[in-house]
């Protein structure tokens, strides 16, 4: 039982088959006893470029097609460790604000790994 405090766990926010026609807001609820955040990963089929905000704090600009994506392929980003501090235990608000191109996501997810 002493090792339970070091267990790595993932939490996810999913984007359905088509979400958009504007900026997106999602809620990610994490346990209140989170000790630390280890990594975060974003995989989406976005219609255009966008900025990510975690709890209303800027968490990077992402360019469609810059990370392995293309026609009918999702982009995949390891979110910089600099932005891990923007997550917190409890409720987290995830905003995707499109900056150019089409304003939609054609499926994907955001994963947060924590102890």
N, C-alpha and C positions, 0 to 999 in steps of 0.2 A: 504494500500500500504506500510506502514512502516514495515510490517512483511515479506515482500519479501526478505529482506536481511538475514533472518534466515531460509529460506526454505531449507529443506534437499532434495537433488537430487542424483540420481545414474547415473553413466556412465559405459558403458560396453565395453569390448573387447571380441569378440566371436571367438572360435576355431571351425572350420567346422567339418564334420563327420570324416575326416582323414586329418591331417596335419603333415608333418614330413619328415622323412628320413634325419634328421639333425636338427640342432638348429633352433629355430623359432624366428622371429621378428614381432612384432605387433605395431601399432600406436594407441594411445589413445589420443583424442583431448578433452580437458576440456575447459570450458569458461574462458575468461580472467579475470572475476570478482569473481573468487573463493575466499572465505574468509578463509575457513579452510577445512581440510580433516578429516573426522570422523572415517572411517573404510575402510577396503579393504578385499575382500573375493575371494578366488580362488577355482574353482570347475572344475577339469579336469580328464579325463581318460588317464593318461600318460602311455607310454610304459615302462618307466624306471624312475630312479631318476634324478633330475635336480636341477639346481641353477636358481633362478629368479633374474634378474637385471632390475631395474627401472631407466631409464635415465643413464645407464651404471654404476649404483651404486648397489653393492651387496645387495640383499633384501631377503636372506634366502635360505637354502637348503631344498628340499622337497623329501621325500622318498615314492616311489610308495607303496601303500597299508598301509601306516602308519596312515591314517586319514579316515578310514571308507571304503576305496576302496578295491577292490578285483577283481575276475574274472567278467568282464562285469559291474563293479561298479566304479563310479568316486570317487576320493578322494576329500575331502572338507576341506579347510584350511581357518581360519581367519588369515589374514596376520598381523603379529605383528605391533602394533602401532609405534614401533621403526622405521619401514620402511615407515610410512606415509610421513615423511619429504622428501622422495625421489620423490614424486609426485610434480608437479607444474602446475600452470595455463598454458593453451596453449597445445602445442604438447608434448606428453610423449612417449618415446620408451620403449617397454616391450620386454625383451629378455628372452627366456627360453633356457638354455644351458644344454643339457643332460650330465650326468656324468657316468651313467651306465645303462645297459639294452637296450631296443629298443628306438630309437629316434623318437618318434611320439606322437601326442595327438589325441585321438579318440573322440574329442568333448569336449566342456566345455566353461567356461567363466571366466573372471576376472571382478569383480565389485568394483567400488570405490564410496564411499558415501561422499558427500561434501556439504558445505553450500556456 
